[in-house]
Amino acid sequence: MKRSATGAPLVLLLIEDNAVHAEMVMRSFEQHKVSNIIKHVEDDQAGN
């Protein structure tokens, strides 16, 4: 898991309005052993 300069785990923000695409991205992260916290929102307004 990647960590910030302070040692805190990095949180990845996935902004994707298509549920199928979001699931594909999440699976890819899992397959590539990305263990960071991943937050998924459906639009950029929710990501702010």
N, C-alpha and C positions, 0 to 999 in steps of 0.2 A: 504494500500500500504506500502510495506517495504521501508525503507529509509536507506541511507548510514549514516556513522558517521557524515557527514557534513550536513545531513538533505535533501540531494538531493534524488529524487526518484531513486530506483534501476532500471536499464535497463537489461532485460533478453535477451540473444542472443540465438536464436533457429537456429541451423545449421541442415538443413534437405533437402536432395535433392529430396525427394518424396513429391510432392504437396499434395497428399491425406493424408500422414502421418502428414505433417505440419498442415493441416487443423484439423486433429483429435486432435493434441496437443493444438492448439489454442482454439478449442471448449472446451477441458477439462479445460484449464485455465479459460475460461469464466464461465463454470459451477461451478468451485470452487472459484469464485469471486476473482481471481488474477487480481488486477487492475494495476500492474506494466506495464511499457512500454515494449513491446515485439518487438524485431527486428528479422525478419526472413531473412536468407540468404540460398542459395541453396548448397553452398560448403564451406569447411574450408578456402579456399583462399580468398573468399569474406568476411569472418569473421575476417580476420586479419587487 
